[in-house]
Amino acid sequence: MSLFGFEVPMEAIWVVVAIIVLVIVVFIAKGFMDEMKK
């Protein structure tokens, strides 16, 4: 898989995707916790 002209292994793609998903989940959880405190 090539990205921006660089050859990137599939494992690297999955690691980046996992990090992005984790960040999104943390933001949702944080927002949910703030709502519950009200």
mmCIF file as Biopython writes it, N, C-alpha, C and O atoms, coordinates in Angstrom:
data_model
#
loop_
_atom_site.group_PDB
_atom_site.id
_atom_site.type_symbol
_atom_site.label_atom_id
_atom_site.label_alt_id
_atom_site.label_comp_id
_atom_site.label_asym_id
_atom_site.label_entity_id
_atom_site.label_seq_id
_atom_site.pdbx_PDB_ins_code
_atom_site.Cartn_x
_atom_site.Cartn_y
_atom_site.Cartn_z
_atom_site.occupancy
_atom_site.B_iso_or_equiv
_atom_site.auth_seq_id
_atom_site.auth_asym_id
_atom_site.pdbx_PDB_model_num
ATOM 1   N N  . MET A ? 1  ? 0.854   -1.194 0.000  1.0 0.0 1  A 1 
ATOM 2   C CA . MET A ? 1  ? 0.000   0.000  0.000  1.0 0.0 1  A 1 
ATOM 3   C C  . MET A ? 1  ? 0.890   1.243  0.000  1.0 0.0 1  A 1 
ATOM 4   O O  . MET A ? 1  ? 1.777   1.373  0.844  1.0 0.0 1  A 1 
ATOM 5   N N  . SER A ? 2  ? 0.654   2.156  -0.944 1.0 0.0 2  A 1 
ATOM 6   C CA . SER A ? 2  ? 1.458   3.383  -0.985 1.0 0.0 2  A 1 
ATOM 7   C C  . SER A ? 2  ? 0.608   4.568  -0.545 1.0 0.0 2  A 1 
ATOM 8   O O  . SER A ? 2  ? -0.546  4.707  -0.950 1.0 0.0 2  A 1 
ATOM 9   N N  . LEU A ? 3  ? 1.194   5.415  0.286  1.0 0.0 3  A 1 
ATOM 10  C CA . LEU A ? 3  ? 0.498   6.568  0.847  1.0 0.0 3  A 1 
ATOM 11  C C  . LEU A ? 3  ? 1.409   7.780  0.700  1.0 0.0 3  A 1 
ATOM 12  O O  . LEU A ? 3  ? 2.513   7.811  1.242  1.0 0.0 3  A 1 
ATOM 13  N N  . PHE A ? 4  ? 0.925   8.794  -0.052 1.0 0.0 4  A 1 
ATOM 14  C CA . PHE A ? 4  ? 1.714   10.010 -0.316 1.0 0.0 4  A 1 
ATOM 15  C C  . PHE A ? 4  ? 3.071   9.668  -0.928 1.0 0.0 4  A 1 
ATOM 16  O O  . PHE A ? 4  ? 4.069   10.333 -0.652 1.0 0.0 4  A 1 
ATOM 17  N N  . GLY A ? 5  ? 3.099   8.621  -1.767 1.0 0.0 5  A 1 
ATOM 18  C CA . GLY A ? 5  ? 4.336   8.233  -2.433 1.0 0.0 5  A 1 
ATOM 19  C C  . GLY A ? 5  ? 5.244   7.349  -1.591 1.0 0.0 5  A 1 
ATOM 20  O O  . GLY A ? 5  ? 6.288   6.905  -2.068 1.0 0.0 5  A 1 
ATOM 21  N N  . PHE A ? 6  ? 4.861   7.089  -0.345 1.0 0.0 6  A 1 
ATOM 22  C CA . PHE A ? 6  ? 5.652   6.197  0.503  1.0 0.0 6  A 1 
ATOM 23  C C  . PHE A ? 6  ? 5.038   4.805  0.495  1.0 0.0 6  A 1 
ATOM 24  O O  . PHE A ? 6  ? 3.819   4.654  0.426  1.0 0.0 6  A 1 
ATOM 25  N N  . GLU A ? 7  ? 5.900   3.782  0.567  1.0 0.0 7  A 1 
ATOM 26  C CA . GLU A ? 7  ? 5.401   2.412  0.712  1.0 0.0 7  A 1 
ATOM 27  C C  . GLU A ? 7  ? 5.125   2.169  2.198  1.0 0.0 7  A 1 
ATOM 28  O O  . GLU A ? 7  ? 6.027   2.254  3.030  1.0 0.0 7  A 1 
ATOM 29  N N  . VAL A ? 8  ? 3.887   1.872  2.509  1.0 0.0 8  A 1 
ATOM 30  C CA . VAL A ? 8  ? 3.481   1.676  3.903  1.0 0.0 8  A 1 
ATOM 31  C C  . VAL A ? 8  ? 2.969   0.248  4.077  1.0 0.0 8  A 1 
ATOM 32  O O  . VAL A ? 8  ? 2.079   -0.174 3.338  1.0 0.0 8  A 1 
ATOM 33  N N  . PRO A ? 9  ? 3.509   -0.507 5.037  1.0 0.0 9  A 1 
ATOM 34  C CA . PRO A ? 9  ? 2.988   -1.862 5.294  1.0 0.0 9  A 1 
ATOM 35  C C  . PRO A ? 9  ? 1.582   -1.807 5.882  1.0 0.0 9  A 1 
ATOM 36  O O  . PRO A ? 9  ? 1.230   -0.852 6.574  1.0 0.0 9  A 1 
ATOM 37  N N  . MET A ? 10 ? 0.777   -2.837 5.603  1.0 0.0 10 A 1 
ATOM 38  C CA . MET A ? 10 ? -0.603  -2.874 6.093  1.0 0.0 10 A 1 
ATOM 39  C C  . MET A ? 10 ? -0.680  -2.783 7.611  1.0 0.0 10 A 1 
ATOM 40  O O  . MET A ? 10 ? -1.616  -2.190 8.146  1.0 0.0 10 A 1 
ATOM 41  N N  . GLU A ? 11 ? 0.296   -3.365 8.316  1.0 0.0 11 A 1 
ATOM 42  C CA . GLU A ? 11 ? 0.298   -3.304 9.781  1.0 0.0 11 A 1 
ATOM 43  C C  . GLU A ? 11 ? 0.315   -1.854 10.265 1.0 0.0 11 A 1 
ATOM 44  O O  . GLU A ? 11 ? -0.383  -1.503 11.217 1.0 0.0 11 A 1 
ATOM 45  N N  . ALA A ? 12 ? 1.114   -1.017 9.607  1.0 0.0 12 A 1 
ATOM 46  C CA . ALA A ? 12 ? 1.209   0.397  9.987  1.0 0.0 12 A 1 
ATOM 47  C C  . ALA A ? 12 ? -0.141  1.090  9.792  1.0 0.0 12 A 1 
ATOM 48  O O  . ALA A ? 12 ? -0.554  1.900  10.621 1.0 0.0 12 A 1 
ATOM 49  N N  . ILE A ? 13 ? -0.828  0.764  8.687  1.0 0.0 13 A 1 
ATOM 50  C CA . ILE A ? 13 ? -2.158  1.337  8.426  1.0 0.0 13 A 1 
ATOM 51  C C  . ILE A ? 13 ? -3.110  0.973  9.569  1.0 0.0 13 A 1 
ATOM 52  O O  . ILE A ? 13 ? -3.818  1.835  10.091 1.0 0.0 13 A 1 
ATOM 53  N N  . TRP A ? 14 ? -3.122  -0.311 9.954  1.0 0.0 14 A 1 
ATOM 54  C CA . TRP A ? 14 ? -4.031  -0.768 11.016 1.0 0.0 14 A 1 
ATOM 55  C C  . TRP A ? 14 ? -3.714  -0.111 12.355 1.0 0.0 14 A 1 
ATOM 56  O O  . TRP A ? 14 ? -4.626  0.196  13.123 1.0 0.0 14 A 1 
ATOM 57  N N  . VAL A ? 15 ? -2.428  0.108  12.645 1.0 0.0 15 A 1 
ATOM 58  C CA . VAL A ? 15 ? -2.037  0.772  13.899 1.0 0.0 15 A 1 
ATOM 59  C C  . VAL A ? 15 ? -2.580  2.199  13.931 1.0 0.0 15 A 1 
ATOM 60  O O  . VAL A ? 15 ? -3.135  2.633  14.940 1.0 0.0 15 A 1 
ATOM 61  N N  . VAL A ? 16 ? -2.417  2.931  12.820 1.0 0.0 16 A 1 
ATOM 62  C CA . VAL A ? 16 ? -2.913  4.313  12.723 1.0 0.0 16 A 1 
ATOM 63  C C  . VAL A ? 16 ? -4.432  4.337  12.875 1.0 0.0 16 A 1 
ATOM 64  O O  . VAL A ? 16 ? -4.972  5.166  13.607 1.0 0.0 16 A 1 
ATOM 65  N N  . VAL A ? 17 ? -5.118  3.428  12.183 1.0 0.0 17 A 1 
ATOM 66  C CA . VAL A ? 17 ? -6.586  3.351  12.278 1.0 0.0 17 A 1 
ATOM 67  C C  . VAL A ? 17 ? -7.015  3.080  13.720 1.0 0.0 17 A 1 
ATOM 68  O O  . VAL A ? 17 ? -7.946  3.709  14.223 1.0 0.0 17 A 1 
ATOM 69  N N  . ALA A ? 18 ? -6.339  2.146  14.379 1.0 0.0 18 A 1 
ATOM 70  C CA . ALA A ? 18 ? -6.671  1.805  15.766 1.0 0.0 18 A 1 
ATOM 71  C C  . ALA A ? 18 ? -6.502  3.007  16.694 1.0 0.0 18 A 1 
ATOM 72  O O  . ALA A ? 18 ? -7.335  3.231  17.571 1.0 0.0 18 A 1 
ATOM 73  N N  . ILE A ? 19 ? -5.433  3.780  16.509 1.0 0.0 19 A 1 
ATOM 74  C CA . ILE A ? 19 ? -5.180  4.973  17.327 1.0 0.0 19 A 1 
ATOM 75  C C  . ILE A ? 19 ? -6.286  6.006  17.118 1.0 0.0 19 A 1 
ATOM 76  O O  . ILE A ? 19 ? -6.794  6.577  18.083 1.0 0.0 19 A 1 
ATOM 77  N N  . ILE A ? 20 ? -6.659  6.246  15.854 1.0 0.0 20 A 1 
ATOM 78  C CA . ILE A ? 20 ? -7.710  7.220  15.538 1.0 0.0 20 A 1 
ATOM 79  C C  . ILE A ? 20 ? -9.031  6.798  16.193 1.0 0.0 20 A 1 
ATOM 80  O O  . ILE A ? 20 ? -9.713  7.615  16.813 1.0 0.0 20 A 1 
ATOM 81  N N  . VAL A ? 21 ? -9.383  5.519  16.049 1.0 0.0 21 A 1 
ATOM 82  C CA . VAL A ? 21 ? -10.621 5.003  16.649 1.0 0.0 21 A 1 
ATOM 83  C C  . VAL A ? 21 ? -10.586 5.176  18.168 1.0 0.0 21 A 1 
ATOM 84  O O  . VAL A ? 21 ? -11.578 5.584  18.773 1.0 0.0 21 A 1 
ATOM 85  N N  . LEU A ? 22 ? -9.454  4.868  18.777 1.0 0.0 22 A 1 
ATOM 86  C CA . LEU A ? 22 ? -9.302  4.986  20.226 1.0 0.0 22 A 1 
ATOM 87  C C  . LEU A ? 22 ? -9.514  6.430  20.685 1.0 0.0 22 A 1 
ATOM 88  O O  . LEU A ? 22 ? -10.202 6.670  21.678 1.0 0.0 22 A 1 
ATOM 89  N N  . VAL A ? 23 ? -8.926  7.393  19.967 1.0 0.0 23 A 1 
ATOM 90  C CA . VAL A ? 23 ? -9.077  8.816  20.289 1.0 0.0 23 A 1 
ATOM 91  C C  . VAL A ? 23 ? -10.548 9.227  20.199 1.0 0.0 23 A 1 
ATOM 92  O O  . VAL A ? 23 ? -11.054 9.918  21.083 1.0 0.0 23 A 1 
ATOM 93  N N  . ILE A ? 24 ? -11.237 8.803  19.130 1.0 0.0 24 A 1 
ATOM 94  C CA . ILE A ? 24 ? -12.655 9.134  18.949 1.0 0.0 24 A 1 
ATOM 95  C C  . ILE A ? 24 ? -13.481 8.566  20.107 1.0 0.0 24 A 1 
ATOM 96  O O  . ILE A ? 24 ? -14.335 9.256  20.663 1.0 0.0 24 A 1 
ATOM 97  N N  . VAL A ? 25 ? -13.221 7.305  20.468 1.0 0.0 25 A 1 
ATOM 98  C CA . VAL A ? 25 ? -13.953 6.655  21.566 1.0 0.0 25 A 1 
ATOM 99  C C  . VAL A ? 25 ? -13.729 7.411  22.876 1.0 0.0 25 A 1 
ATOM 100 O O  . VAL A ? 25 ? -14.672 7.616  23.640 1.0 0.0 25 A 1 
ATOM 101 N N  . VAL A ? 26 ? -12.491 7.823  23.140 1.0 0.0 26 A 1 
ATOM 102 C CA . VAL A ? 26 ? -12.169 8.564  24.363 1.0 0.0 26 A 1 
ATOM 103 C C  . VAL A ? 26 ? -12.923 9.894  24.397 1.0 0.0 26 A 1 
ATOM 104 O O  . VAL A ? 26 ? -13.469 10.266 25.436 1.0 0.0 26 A 1 
ATOM 105 N N  . PHE A ? 27 ? -12.958 10.620 23.261 1.0 0.0 27 A 1 
ATOM 106 C CA . PHE A ? 27 ? -13.681 11.890 23.192 1.0 0.0 27 A 1 
ATOM 107 C C  . PHE A ? 27 ? -15.171 11.689 23.454 1.0 0.0 27 A 1 
ATOM 108 O O  . PHE A ? 27 ? -15.777 12.465 24.193 1.0 0.0 27 A 1 
ATOM 109 N N  . ILE A ? 28 ? -15.768 10.658 22.857 1.0 0.0 28 A 1 
ATOM 110 C CA . ILE A ? 28 ? -17.194 10.363 23.059 1.0 0.0 28 A 1 
ATOM 111 C C  . ILE A ? 28 ? -17.457 10.030 24.528 1.0 0.0 28 A 1 
ATOM 112 O O  . ILE A ? 28 ? -18.417 10.525 25.119 1.0 0.0 28 A 1 
ATOM 113 N N  . ALA A ? 29 ? -16.600 9.189  25.112 1.0 0.0 29 A 1 
ATOM 114 C CA . ALA A ? 29 ? -16.753 8.794  26.510 1.0 0.0 29 A 1 
ATOM 115 C C  . ALA A ? 29 ? -16.643 10.007 27.433 1.0 0.0 29 A 1 
ATOM 116 O O  . ALA A ? 29 ? -17.409 10.134 28.388 1.0 0.0 29 A 1 
ATOM 117 N N  . LYS A ? 30 ? -15.689 10.901 27.148 1.0 0.0 30 A 1 
ATOM 118 C CA . LYS A ? 30 ? -15.495 12.109 27.950 1.0 0.0 30 A 1 
ATOM 119 C C  . LYS A ? 30 ? -16.734 12.998 27.874 1.0 0.0 30 A 1 
ATOM 120 O O  . LYS A ? 30 ? -17.214 13.485 28.898 1.0 0.0 30 A 1 
ATOM 121 N N  . GLY A ? 31 ? -17.246 13.207 26.674 1.0 0.0 31 A 1 
ATOM 122 C CA . GLY A ? 31 ? -18.461 14.004 26.492 1.0 0.0 31 A 1 
ATOM 123 C C  . GLY A ? 31 ? -19.643 13.381 27.215 1.0 0.0 31 A 1 
ATOM 124 O O  . GLY A ? 31 ? -20.453 14.086 27.817 1.0 0.0 31 A 1 
ATOM 125 N N  . PHE A ? 32 ? -19.742 12.060 27.155 1.0 0.0 32 A 1 
ATOM 126 C CA . PHE A ? 32 ? -20.831 11.337 27.814 1.0 0.0 32 A 1 
ATOM 127 C C  . PHE A ? 32 ? -20.737 11.490 29.328 1.0 0.0 32 A 1 
ATOM 128 O O  . PHE A ? 32 ? -21.753 11.695 29.993 1.0 0.0 32 A 1 
ATOM 129 N N  . MET A ? 33 ? -19.531 11.393 29.876 1.0 0.0 33 A 1 
ATOM 130 C CA . MET A ? 33 ? -19.314 11.551 31.314 1.0 0.0 33 A 1 
ATOM 131 C C  . MET A ? 33 ? -19.705 12.963 31.760 1.0 0.0 33 A 1 
ATOM 132 O O  . MET A ? 33 ? -20.336 13.140 32.802 1.0 0.0 33 A 1 
ATOM 133 N N  . ASP A ? 34 ? -19.321 13.970 30.954 1.0 0.0 34 A 1 
ATOM 134 C CA . ASP A ? 34 ? -19.670 15.359 31.275 1.0 0.0 34 A 1 
ATOM 135 C C  . ASP A ? 34 ? -21.187 15.538 31.295 1.0 0.0 34 A 1 
ATOM 136 O O  . ASP A ? 34 ? -21.710 16.247 32.155 1.0 0.0 34 A 1 
ATOM 137 N N  . GLU A ? 35 ? -21.898 14.906 30.364 1.0 0.0 35 A 1 
ATOM 138 C CA . GLU A ? 35 ? -23.361 14.979 30.323 1.0 0.0 35 A 1 
ATOM 139 C C  . GLU A ? 35 ? -23.970 14.321 31.563 1.0 0.0 35 A 1 
ATOM 140 O O  . GLU A ? 35 ? -24.942 14.827 32.124 1.0 0.0 35 A 1 
ATOM 141 N N  . MET A ? 36 ? -23.405 13.207 31.982 1.0 0.0 36 A 1 
ATOM 142 C CA . MET A ? 36 ? -23.939 12.470 33.127 1.0 0.0 36 A 1 
ATOM 143 C C  . MET A ? 36 ? -23.769 13.254 34.435 1.0 0.0 36 A 1 
ATOM 144 O O  . MET A ? 36 ? -24.573 13.101 35.355 1.0 0.0 36 A 1 
ATOM 145 N N  . LYS A ? 37 ? -22.730 14.090 34.521 1.0 0.0 37 A 1 
ATOM 146 C CA . LYS A ? 37 ? -22.460 14.859 35.740 1.0 0.0 37 A 1 
ATOM 147 C C  . LYS A ? 37 ? -23.482 15.976 35.950 1.0 0.0 37 A 1 
ATOM 148 O O  . LYS A ? 37 ? -23.701 16.410 37.081 1.0 0.0 37 A 1 
ATOM 149 N N  . LYS A ? 38 ? -24.105 16.443 34.870 1.0 0.0 38 A 1 
ATOM 150 C CA . LYS A ? 38 ? -25.060 17.556 34.976 1.0 0.0 38 A 1 
ATOM 151 C C  . LYS A ? 38 ? -26.287 17.156 35.799 1.0 0.0 38 A 1 
ATOM 152 O O  . LYS A ? 38 ? -27.192 17.967 35.991 1.0 0.0 38 A 1 
#
